[in-house]
Amino acid sequence: MKTRLLAAVAAFAAVVALVPAGRSQDKAAPDAAAIAARAAEFLKKTQNENGSWGKEPQSRGATGVIVTGLIRTGTRPDDAPVARGVKYIESLVNAKSGHIAGDDAKATLINYTTSINIMALNAAGKDDKYRAVIAGAAKYLKEYQWDDARGKKDDSDYYGGAGYAGDKSRPDLSNTAFFLEALKEAGVSKDDPAFKKALVFVGRCQNLKSEHNTAPWAEKNNDGSFVYTGANGGENRRTDGEGVKTDMGGYGSMTYAGIKSMVYCGVGKDDPRMKKALEWVAKNYTLDANPGMPEANSQRGLYYYYHTFAKCMAALGDDTFTDAKGVKHDWRADLLAALAKRQKPDGSFVNDTDRWMEGDPNLVTGYALMALSYCQKK
């Protein structure tokens, strides 16, 4: 088993961009294969008997993140621990509704969990093994998108968005980004109405005064960044307490989520919304923190930021990104270096700033593997 794992990660490493632009080649570059192998060994030791990782019910989503990260960094779907993780996800398929979050009272965060598990089964599937399950799950997700059928017209700040779960869940950009990625993974066409409706919601999460967002806070900030949600008049996660309603400054994880969501919805680089968002990224390019957050909170959601950064940059399709100072960055190498220096001796990753479940080394190691999987040129 170990031999097969090492062979897989060696193949993964062969295509990794190892030397960052502008960085001295005298220093040894991080070994992506070794990072992936150590992380996989850690996860083998922490997996639950039933194939999941973590505690119920959060394990239902965390396991999907981990399975996806393991497969994308070289672990074969039929190797442990992936095979056991996939079997656990299979047990979450709700035959009646079509979602992938279980069929009991613990089936919470259904949209979020289903979106992640679509990605996991898509990564694990051979010969369209999970095609019917994934199609059913995508159908479920589209039915619970906020739209006319659910009583929200296009002038509502809920319209087009997706939340954590069904009928009463307020939509937010994080869940909507996962929702769109899941539809993309499920093979849903960009021309599907779900993408068009979602783009309306995404636009209302951007700090850009235009016909796409007329909220007062968008005009106040107007820098192209994205916030957590435009729903309920706008709510954010840069700060705490009253700040969730008053501090609508954008930050990295949501801005990258917004950009990749626009790409998935067919928005091009010449679109004013995209230009302004990329201008913000150019001014705030970093992998040392979740940019845009207040200094005291700058490490919050760091690993969520890493995998979102990676997906966004991959979606944009360029090997380098030039910041506002004219410095050209090999973003894959920058990300690889950031991950390498943060891996623990036991192979895990964990955020010492425990927010949004990033104190859980299982989930965070899954995030890190997902980010690492994009450190390869196609």
The 8 nearest C-alpha neighbors of each residue, nearest first, counted from 0:
[[1, 3, 2, 4, 78, 79, 5, 6],
 [0, 2, 4, 3, 5, 6, 40, 36],
 [1, 3, 5, 0, 4, 6, 7, 8],
 [4, 2, 6, 0, 1, 5, 7, 74],
 [5, 3, 1, 7, 6, 2, 74, 0],
 [4, 6, 2, 8, 7, 3, 9, 1],
 [7, 5, 9, 3, 4, 8, 2, 10],
 [8, 6, 73, 4, 10, 9, 5, 74],
 [7, 9, 11, 73, 32, 5, 10, 6],
 [10, 8, 12, 6, 11, 7, 32, 5],
 [9, 11, 7, 13, 8, 12, 6, 14],
 [10, 12, 8, 9, 13, 73, 14, 72],
 [13, 11, 32, 9, 15, 14, 10, 31],
 [12, 14, 10, 11, 15, 9, 32, 8],
 [13, 15, 12, 375, 11, 376, 16, 10],
 [16, 14, 375, 12, 13, 17, 374, 376],
 [17, 15, 375, 18, 332, 14, 376, 374],
 [16, 18, 28, 15, 332, 19, 29, 30],
 [19, 17, 28, 16, 332, 20, 24, 22],
 [20, 18, 332, 22, 329, 21, 333, 17],
 [21, 19, 329, 22, 328, 18, 327, 332],
 [20, 22, 19, 23, 328, 327, 329, 18],
 [23, 21, 19, 20, 24, 18, 26, 25],
 [22, 24, 25, 26, 21, 19, 18, 20],
 [23, 25, 26, 22, 18, 27, 28, 19],
 [26, 24, 23, 27, 22, 28, 18, 19],
 [27, 25, 24, 23, 28, 22, 18, 29],
 [26, 28, 25, 29, 24, 18, 30, 17],
 [27, 29, 17, 18, 26, 30, 336, 24],
 [30, 28, 31, 339, 336, 27, 335, 17],
 [29, 31, 33, 32, 34, 28, 12, 17],
 [32, 30, 34, 33, 12, 29, 35, 15],
 [33, 31, 12, 8, 35, 34, 30, 9],
 [32, 34, 36, 30, 35, 31, 37, 8],
 [33, 35, 31, 37, 32, 36, 38, 30],
 [36, 34, 38, 32, 33, 37, 39, 31],
 [35, 37, 33, 39, 38, 34, 32, 40],
 [38, 36, 346, 40, 34, 39, 35, 33],
 [37, 39, 346, 41, 35, 36, 40, 347],
 [40, 38, 36, 42, 41, 37, 35, 43],
 [39, 41, 37, 43, 38, 42, 36, 44],
 [42, 40, 38, 44, 39, 43, 346, 347],
 [41, 43, 39, 45, 44, 40, 46, 38],
 [44, 42, 40, 41, 46, 45, 80, 39],
 [43, 45, 42, 41, 46, 40, 47, 39],
 [44, 46, 42, 43, 47, 41, 52, 361],
 [47, 45, 52, 43, 44, 51, 42, 50],
 [48, 46, 51, 50, 49, 52, 45, 53],
 [47, 49, 50, 46, 51, 83, 52, 45],
 [50, 48, 47, 51, 87, 83, 84, 46],
 [51, 49, 84, 83, 47, 87, 48, 46],
 [52, 50, 47, 62, 84, 49, 46, 58],
 [51, 53, 46, 58, 62, 47, 361, 61],
 [54, 52, 58, 51, 361, 55, 57, 61],
 [53, 55, 58, 57, 56, 52, 51, 59],
 [56, 54, 57, 58, 53, 59, 105, 52],
 [55, 57, 58, 59, 105, 54, 107, 106],
 [58, 56, 55, 59, 60, 54, 61, 53],
 [57, 59, 61, 53, 55, 54, 56, 52],
 [60, 58, 57, 62, 61, 56, 112, 100],
 [59, 61, 112, 63, 62, 58, 57, 115],
 [60, 62, 58, 64, 63, 362, 59, 65],
 [61, 63, 65, 60, 64, 51, 52, 58],
 [64, 62, 116, 66, 60, 119, 61, 65],
 [63, 65, 61, 67, 62, 365, 66, 68],
 [64, 66, 365, 68, 62, 67, 63, 69],
 [67, 65, 69, 63, 68, 64, 81, 119],
 [66, 68, 119, 64, 70, 65, 69, 63],
 [67, 69, 369, 368, 65, 71, 66, 365],
 [68, 70, 66, 72, 74, 67, 71, 65],
 [71, 69, 74, 73, 67, 72, 68, 75],
 [70, 72, 68, 372, 69, 73, 67, 369],
 [73, 71, 372, 69, 70, 68, 74, 11],
 [72, 74, 7, 8, 70, 71, 11, 75],
 [75, 73, 70, 69, 4, 7, 72, 76],
 [74, 76, 78, 77, 70, 73, 81, 7],
 [77, 75, 123, 78, 81, 82, 70, 74],
 [76, 78, 82, 75, 79, 81, 74, 80],
 [79, 77, 75, 76, 82, 81, 80, 74],
 [80, 78, 81, 82, 83, 77, 43, 0],
 [79, 81, 83, 82, 43, 78, 84, 50],
 [80, 82, 79, 84, 83, 76, 78, 66],
 [83, 81, 77, 85, 79, 84, 80, 78],
 [82, 84, 50, 86, 81, 85, 80, 79],
 [85, 83, 50, 81, 87, 82, 86, 51],
 [84, 86, 88, 82, 87, 83, 81, 89],
 [85, 87, 89, 83, 84, 88, 82, 90],
 [86, 88, 84, 90, 85, 89, 50, 51],
 [89, 87, 85, 91, 90, 86, 84, 116],
 [88, 90, 86, 91, 87, 92, 85, 99],
 [89, 91, 87, 88, 92, 86, 101, 93],
 [92, 90, 101, 100, 99, 88, 89, 93],
 [93, 91, 99, 89, 90, 101, 94, 98],
 [92, 94, 97, 102, 98, 95, 101, 96],
 [95, 93, 97, 96, 92, 98, 102, 132],
 [94, 96, 93, 97, 98, 102, 92, 135],
 [97, 95, 98, 93, 94, 139, 135, 136],
 [96, 98, 136, 135, 93, 94, 95, 139],
 [97, 99, 136, 93, 96, 113, 100, 139],
 [100, 98, 92, 113, 91, 93, 101, 116],
 [99, 101, 91, 106, 109, 113, 112, 98],
 [102, 100, 91, 106, 93, 103, 92, 99],
 [101, 103, 93, 106, 91, 100, 104, 92],
 [102, 104, 105, 106, 101, 100, 107, 93],
 [103, 105, 106, 102, 107, 101, 56, 100],
 [106, 104, 103, 107, 56, 101, 55, 102],
 [107, 105, 101, 100, 104, 103, 109, 102],
 [106, 108, 109, 105, 164, 56, 100, 104],
 [109, 107, 163, 164, 111, 110, 112, 106],
 [108, 110, 164, 107, 112, 111, 100, 113],
 [111, 109, 164, 113, 163, 112, 108, 114],
 [112, 110, 163, 114, 108, 109, 113, 174],
 [113, 111, 60, 109, 115, 114, 110, 100],
 [112, 114, 99, 116, 110, 115, 111, 98],
 [115, 113, 181, 111, 117, 112, 116, 178],
 [116, 114, 112, 118, 117, 113, 63, 60],
 [115, 117, 119, 63, 113, 118, 114, 120],
 [116, 118, 114, 120, 115, 119, 133, 121],
 [119, 117, 121, 116, 115, 120, 181, 122],
 [118, 120, 67, 116, 122, 63, 121, 117],
 [121, 119, 123, 117, 122, 118, 124, 116],
 [120, 122, 118, 124, 119, 123, 117, 184],
 [123, 121, 119, 120, 124, 118, 67, 70],
 [124, 122, 120, 76, 121, 119, 125, 70],
 [125, 123, 128, 121, 120, 122, 129, 127],
 [124, 126, 128, 127, 123, 129, 121, 122],
 [125, 127, 128, 124, 129, 130, 123, 121],
 [126, 128, 130, 125, 129, 124, 131, 121],
 [129, 127, 124, 126, 125, 130, 131, 132],
 [128, 130, 132, 127, 131, 124, 133, 120],
 [129, 131, 127, 133, 132, 128, 134, 124],
 [130, 132, 134, 133, 129, 135, 128, 127],
 [133, 131, 135, 129, 134, 130, 136, 97],
 [132, 134, 136, 130, 135, 131, 117, 129],
 [133, 135, 131, 137, 136, 132, 130, 138],
 [136, 134, 97, 138, 132, 133, 137, 131],
 [135, 137, 98, 97, 139, 133, 138, 134],
 [138, 136, 140, 134, 139, 135, 182, 133],
 [139, 137, 135, 141, 136, 140, 134, 142],
 [140, 138, 136, 142, 137, 141, 97, 98],
 [141, 139, 137, 143, 142, 138, 136, 110],
 [140, 142, 138, 144, 143, 139, 137, 193],
 [143, 141, 139, 140, 144, 138, 145, 148],
 [142, 144, 140, 141, 165, 145, 139, 166],
 [143, 145, 161, 141, 142, 160, 159, 146],
 [144, 146, 158, 159, 160, 149, 157, 143],
 [147, 145, 151, 158, 149, 148, 159, 144],
 [148, 146, 151, 150, 152, 149, 145, 153],
 [147, 149, 146, 150, 151, 145, 142, 152],
 [150, 148, 147, 146, 151, 145, 143, 144],
 [149, 151, 147, 148, 146, 152, 145, 158],
 [150, 152, 147, 146, 158, 149, 155, 145],
 [153, 151, 147, 154, 155, 146, 158, 150],
 [152, 154, 155, 158, 151, 146, 147, 156],
 [153, 155, 152, 156, 158, 151, 157, 199],
 [156, 154, 157, 158, 153, 152, 151, 230],
 [155, 157, 230, 158, 229, 154, 231, 200],
 [158, 156, 155, 230, 160, 145, 170, 159],
 [157, 159, 145, 146, 155, 153, 156, 160],
 [160, 158, 197, 196, 200, 145, 146, 144],
 [159, 161, 170, 200, 197, 145, 158, 175],
 [162, 160, 170, 175, 144, 174, 171, 145],
 [163, 161, 170, 168, 169, 174, 164, 171],
 [162, 164, 108, 111, 110, 168, 174, 109],
 [163, 165, 109, 108, 110, 168, 162, 107],
 [166, 164, 143, 168, 167, 110, 109, 163],
 [165, 167, 168, 164, 143, 149, 145, 169],
 [168, 166, 165, 169, 164, 162, 170, 163],
 [167, 169, 162, 164, 166, 165, 163, 170],
 [168, 170, 162, 167, 171, 230, 157, 161],
 [171, 162, 169, 161, 160, 157, 168, 230],
 [170, 172, 228, 173, 162, 174, 227, 175],
 [171, 173, 175, 227, 228, 174, 176, 201],
 [174, 172, 176, 175, 171, 177, 256, 253],
 [175, 173, 177, 176, 162, 172, 171, 161],
 [174, 176, 161, 178, 172, 177, 173, 160],
 [177, 175, 173, 179, 178, 174, 260, 172],
 [178, 176, 180, 174, 175, 179, 114, 181],
 [177, 179, 175, 181, 176, 180, 114, 174],
 [180, 178, 182, 176, 181, 177, 175, 183],
 [179, 181, 183, 177, 182, 178, 184, 176],
 [180, 182, 184, 114, 178, 183, 179, 117],
 [183, 181, 185, 179, 187, 184, 180, 137],
 [182, 184, 180, 186, 181, 185, 187, 179],
 [185, 183, 181, 186, 182, 180, 118, 121],
 [186, 184, 182, 183, 187, 181, 133, 134],
 [185, 187, 183, 184, 188, 182, 134, 181],
 [186, 188, 182, 183, 185, 189, 191, 184],
 [189, 187, 190, 191, 186, 183, 182, 194],
 [190, 188, 191, 264, 194, 187, 265, 263],
 [189, 191, 188, 192, 194, 195, 193, 264],
 [190, 192, 188, 193, 189, 194, 187, 195],
 [193, 191, 195, 194, 196, 190, 189, 197],
 [192, 194, 196, 191, 195, 197, 141, 159],
 [195, 193, 197, 264, 192, 196, 191, 189],
 [194, 196, 192, 198, 197, 193, 264, 199],
 [197, 195, 159, 193, 199, 198, 194, 192],
 [196, 198, 159, 194, 200, 199, 195, 160],
 [197, 199, 201, 195, 200, 196, 202, 194],
 [200, 198, 202, 197, 196, 201, 159, 203],
 [199, 201, 159, 203, 197, 160, 198, 202],
 [202, 200, 198, 204, 203, 199, 197, 257],
 [203, 201, 199, 204, 211, 200, 205, 198],
 [202, 204, 212, 200, 229, 201, 205, 211],
 [203, 205, 229, 201, 202, 228, 226, 225],
 [206, 204, 225, 207, 202, 203, 224, 223],
 [205, 207, 217, 221, 223, 224, 225, 222],
 [208, 206, 221, 217, 223, 205, 209, 222],
 [207, 209, 218, 217, 212, 213, 221, 206],
 [210, 208, 211, 212, 207, 213, 218, 217],
 [209, 211, 212, 213, 208, 202, 207, 203],
 [210, 212, 209, 202, 203, 213, 199, 208],
 [213, 211, 203, 209, 210, 214, 208, 202],
 [212, 214, 208, 209, 210, 215, 211, 217],
 [213, 215, 217, 216, 212, 218, 232, 208],
 [216, 214, 218, 217, 219, 213, 208, 212],
 [215, 217, 219, 218, 214, 220, 247, 206],
 [218, 216, 206, 207, 208, 221, 215, 214],
 [217, 219, 208, 221, 215, 216, 220, 207],
 [218, 220, 216, 217, 221, 215, 206, 208],
 [219, 221, 217, 218, 222, 206, 216, 248],
 [222, 220, 207, 206, 218, 217, 219, 223],
 [221, 223, 220, 224, 206, 207, 279, 275],
 [224, 222, 276, 275, 206, 207, 221, 279],
 [223, 225, 249, 254, 206, 276, 222, 205],
 [226, 224, 205, 254, 249, 253, 204, 206],
 [227, 225, 249, 204, 228, 235, 253, 205],
 [226, 228, 235, 172, 171, 253, 234, 236],
 [229, 227, 171, 230, 204, 234, 172, 233],
 [228, 230, 233, 204, 203, 232, 156, 234],
 [231, 229, 156, 233, 232, 157, 228, 170],
 [230, 232, 233, 229, 156, 234, 157, 169],
 [233, 231, 230, 229, 234, 156, 214, 244],
 [232, 234, 229, 230, 231, 228, 244, 235],
 [235, 233, 244, 243, 228, 227, 229, 230],
 [234, 236, 243, 227, 226, 247, 237, 244],
 [235, 237, 238, 243, 227, 239, 234, 226],
 [238, 236, 292, 235, 293, 246, 239, 243],
 [237, 239, 242, 236, 243, 246, 240, 235],
 [240, 238, 242, 243, 241, 236, 237, 235],
 [239, 241, 242, 243, 238, 244, 245, 236],
 [240, 242, 243, 244, 239, 245, 238, 246],
 [241, 243, 245, 246, 239, 238, 244, 240],
 [242, 244, 235, 234, 241, 236, 239, 245],
 [243, 245, 234, 242, 241, 246, 235, 233],
 [244, 246, 242, 243, 247, 241, 234, 235],
 [247, 245, 242, 248, 244, 243, 235, 237],
 [248, 246, 235, 245, 249, 226, 216, 244],
 [247, 249, 246, 220, 250, 226, 237, 291],
 [250, 248, 225, 224, 226, 291, 247, 254],
 [251, 249, 291, 292, 290, 253, 254, 252],
 [250, 252, 290, 254, 289, 253, 291, 255],
 [251, 253, 304, 255, 254, 250, 256, 307],
 [252, 254, 256, 225, 251, 255, 226, 250],
 [255, 253, 225, 257, 251, 224, 256, 252],
 [254, 256, 258, 257, 252, 253, 308, 311],
 [257, 255, 253, 254, 259, 258, 176, 260],
 [256, 258, 254, 260, 255, 259, 253, 261],
 [257, 259, 255, 261, 260, 256, 254, 262],
 [260, 258, 311, 262, 261, 256, 257, 255],
 [261, 259, 263, 257, 262, 258, 176, 256],
 [260, 262, 264, 258, 266, 259, 263, 257],
 [263, 261, 259, 265, 266, 264, 260, 258],
 [262, 264, 260, 261, 265, 259, 179, 189],
 [265, 263, 261, 262, 194, 266, 189, 260],
 [264, 266, 262, 263, 267, 261, 189, 194],
 [265, 267, 262, 261, 264, 270, 268, 273],
 [268, 266, 269, 270, 265, 262, 273, 261],
 [267, 269, 270, 273, 274, 266, 271, 315],
 [270, 268, 267, 274, 271, 273, 266, 272],
 [269, 271, 273, 272, 268, 267, 274, 266],
 [272, 270, 274, 273, 275, 269, 268, 276],
 [273, 271, 275, 270, 274, 276, 223, 207],
 [274, 272, 276, 270, 271, 275, 268, 277],
 [273, 275, 271, 277, 276, 272, 278, 270],
 [274, 276, 223, 278, 272, 273, 277, 271],
 [277, 275, 223, 273, 279, 278, 274, 224],
 [278, 276, 280, 274, 279, 275, 273, 281],
 [277, 279, 275, 281, 276, 280, 274, 282],
 [278, 280, 276, 282, 277, 281, 223, 224],
 [279, 281, 277, 283, 282, 278, 284, 276],
 [282, 280, 322, 323, 278, 279, 284, 283],
 [283, 281, 323, 279, 280, 284, 322, 278],
 [282, 284, 280, 281, 290, 279, 285, 291],
 [285, 283, 280, 281, 282, 322, 286, 290],
 [286, 284, 287, 283, 288, 290, 289, 333],
 [287, 285, 288, 337, 334, 284, 333, 289],
 [286, 288, 285, 289, 337, 290, 298, 301],
 [289, 287, 297, 298, 286, 290, 301, 285],
 [288, 290, 297, 251, 301, 298, 292, 304],
 [291, 289, 251, 292, 288, 250, 283, 297],
 [290, 292, 250, 251, 249, 293, 289, 283],
 [291, 293, 297, 290, 237, 250, 296, 294],
 [294, 292, 296, 295, 297, 291, 237, 238],
 [293, 295, 297, 296, 292, 298, 291, 288],
 [294, 296, 293, 297, 298, 292, 299, 238],
 [297, 295, 293, 294, 299, 298, 292, 237],
 [296, 298, 294, 292, 289, 288, 299, 295],
 [299, 297, 301, 288, 296, 289, 352, 300],
 [300, 298, 301, 296, 297, 354, 352, 289],
 [299, 301, 303, 302, 304, 298, 354, 355],
 [302, 300, 304, 298, 299, 289, 303, 305],
 [303, 301, 305, 304, 300, 366, 363, 367],
 [302, 304, 300, 305, 301, 306, 307, 366],
 [303, 305, 252, 301, 302, 307, 306, 308],
 [306, 304, 302, 308, 307, 303, 370, 309],
 [305, 307, 370, 309, 308, 303, 304, 369],
 [306, 308, 304, 310, 309, 305, 311, 256],
 [307, 309, 305, 311, 306, 310, 255, 304],
 [310, 308, 306, 312, 307, 311, 370, 373],
 [311, 309, 313, 307, 312, 308, 314, 306],
 [310, 312, 259, 314, 308, 313, 309, 255],
 [311, 313, 315, 309, 314, 310, 308, 316],
 [314, 312, 310, 316, 311, 315, 309, 373],
 [315, 313, 311, 316, 312, 310, 259, 262],
 [314, 316, 312, 313, 317, 311, 262, 259],
 [315, 317, 313, 314, 312, 318, 311, 319],
 [316, 318, 319, 315, 313, 312, 320, 314],
 [319, 317, 329, 316, 320, 330, 376, 331],
 [320, 318, 329, 328, 317, 330, 327, 321],
 [319, 321, 328, 327, 322, 330, 329, 318],
 [322, 320, 327, 326, 325, 328, 319, 281],
 [321, 323, 281, 325, 324, 326, 282, 320],
 [322, 324, 281, 282, 325, 321, 326, 278],
 [325, 323, 322, 326, 321, 282, 281, 327],
 [324, 326, 322, 323, 321, 327, 281, 320],
 [327, 325, 321, 322, 324, 328, 323, 320],
 [326, 328, 321, 320, 319, 325, 322, 329],
 [329, 327, 320, 319, 330, 20, 321, 326],
 [328, 330, 319, 20, 19, 332, 331, 333],
 [329, 331, 333, 328, 332, 319, 334, 320],
 [332, 330, 374, 334, 333, 329, 335, 16],
 [331, 333, 19, 335, 334, 330, 329, 17],
 [332, 334, 330, 336, 331, 335, 337, 329],
 [333, 335, 337, 331, 332, 336, 330, 338],
 [334, 336, 332, 338, 337, 333, 339, 331],
 [335, 337, 339, 333, 334, 338, 332, 29],
 [338, 336, 334, 335, 339, 340, 333, 286],
 [337, 339, 335, 341, 336, 340, 334, 342],
 [340, 338, 336, 341, 337, 342, 335, 29],
 [339, 341, 338, 337, 342, 336, 343, 29],
 [342, 340, 338, 339, 343, 337, 348, 349],
 [343, 341, 348, 339, 340, 347, 346, 338],
 [342, 344, 347, 346, 345, 348, 341, 349],
 [345, 343, 346, 342, 347, 37, 348, 341],
 [344, 346, 343, 347, 41, 37, 38, 342],
 [347, 345, 37, 38, 343, 344, 41, 342],
 [348, 346, 343, 38, 364, 345, 342, 41],
 [347, 349, 364, 342, 360, 363, 343, 341],
 [350, 348, 360, 363, 358, 351, 357, 359],
 [349, 351, 352, 357, 358, 353, 348, 301],
 [352, 350, 353, 349, 358, 357, 298, 354],
 [353, 351, 350, 299, 354, 298, 358, 357],
 [354, 352, 358, 357, 351, 350, 356, 355],
 [353, 355, 356, 357, 299, 352, 300, 358],
 [354, 356, 357, 300, 353, 299, 358, 303],
 [357, 355, 358, 354, 359, 353, 362, 363],
 [358, 356, 353, 359, 350, 354, 355, 363],
 [357, 359, 353, 356, 350, 349, 360, 351],
 [358, 360, 357, 361, 362, 356, 363, 349],
 [361, 359, 349, 363, 348, 362, 364, 347],
 [360, 362, 364, 359, 363, 365, 52, 53],
 [363, 361, 365, 61, 364, 360, 359, 366],
 [362, 364, 366, 360, 365, 361, 349, 348],
 [365, 363, 348, 367, 361, 366, 362, 347],
 [364, 366, 65, 362, 368, 363, 367, 64],
 [365, 367, 363, 369, 364, 368, 302, 306],
 [366, 368, 364, 370, 365, 369, 371, 363],
 [369, 367, 68, 371, 365, 370, 366, 372],
 [368, 370, 68, 366, 372, 367, 371, 306],
 [371, 369, 306, 367, 368, 372, 309, 373],
 [372, 370, 368, 374, 373, 369, 367, 335],
 [371, 373, 72, 369, 370, 374, 71, 368],
 [372, 374, 371, 375, 370, 309, 313, 310],
 [375, 373, 331, 371, 372, 15, 335, 16],
 [376, 374, 15, 373, 14, 16, 377, 372],
 [375, 377, 15, 14, 16, 374, 318, 373],
 [376, 375, 14, 373, 313, 15, 374, 316]]
